[in-house]
Amino acid sequence: MLTPISRVRWPLAILCGGALLFLYFFGLTRAGLLGPDEPRYAAIGRAMAQSGDWITPRLWDHPWFEKPPLLYWATAAGFQIGLGRDLAPRLPVATASVAFLLYFFIVLRREFGERAAFFATAILATSAGWLAYSHVGVPDLPMSAAFGAAMLTAMRRPRTDTRSSIAAGVLLGLAILAKGLVPLVLFVPALWFLRREWRQVLLLLASALIVAAPWYLLVTLRNGEPFVQDFFWKQQITRFLTAESLHPQPLWFYVPVLLAGLFPWSPLLLLFFSGRPFQEKYAPFLLAWFAFGFVFFSASRGKLPGYLLPLLPPFAALMGIALDRIHERSASIMLLLAASAGLLSLVPTIQDLVPAALISGLSRTEIRFSPAWLPPALAVMLGCAWAERTGRRLLAFNLVVALVTLSVVRFVWLGYPLLDRTASARNRWFSNSESITCVPRDAASERYSLDYYAGRDLPDCN
């Protein structure tokens, strides 16, 4: 028999400790704010804390209606309690991620068993997409966490449980406050499964409206047509229907994004061909959650990798169920876990690739393979093979989890300072703050980051 988790508590302790101390909270400030979005959102949150106006988002005194306020509110609260310019935008996101992972485990344990819940939560917690967006102050993760919690609550809600309907609605309302109308569209599969319980559905939607509507009403009353045109028409509708907001991508764009987002667990996608995860009670709900969202985002003209984030939890759940349900000493499981370990040999290569990709784009970046992690990856591959052949699947799985944790620690310790020097303006600003009075031509890609650390909107240098 495969060992149940109830008899081996230390893997769960390693997961929780690793997630809290290393995977999500370790080294959050070792790199300055990155890209155009993170410093821009952080500047808006800081402005809210300084001005006391928590209704109209403002970037350098100009209304900025690209996103709803949930992330700005969390960042502003971080500034008010003294977290600092790098931690205030990131700590709320990391905390939301860990809170969702705990809820994810609790719900899956009740419905699918402790071991399946452990597998699924560990897969999600150590997947590249979920980890990466938990370390940056952008709204994709907060929306995904709130929306995922709403879906899980709706999935297991008893027919007459009013409190669960209200809770699901509150969570959905928070998701709408995080990223607009997209969570409401993605919630359609849940509404379909609940279609015979129309009273509970109305209660759920009313709860979401009560949470989300006040801000939308107040910001519209204060700003009128500019908010409606910019937020609803340009950001919500035009971005989906046209490529006017940039980011045009082909129909198949999210296939490689999904594989990258699940790294290093991408090989486990082959478990779906076994059919085991689809025999469970809530498997159709999880599958509809993913499939509907995947088709919706693929149909959009504008595409970004972060859009796929709310679809990772149901996929991780199905993968965890499959790992638990397939019989012991499976040759296919042995090969797939070994393949996942083998993919971790790419971590040094990815670490060297990320800074250049952030600056120049992935298509313009030369890829050079680094063999530094081949020995530990091969050792874990052999360990996985031995553990699975001897009926110790939990051990085989945790060997991969441990290697992921070590790779993340390595990336944060060595890779983040490199990102700080090459892809963030923090180092440039604190090294030359007295002489920087405008944005140099060679720092145009760092404009928002440089403005953020300067605390003002710098003009272009002539």
Disulfide bonds with the S-S distance in Angstrom:
Cys438-Cys461 1.91
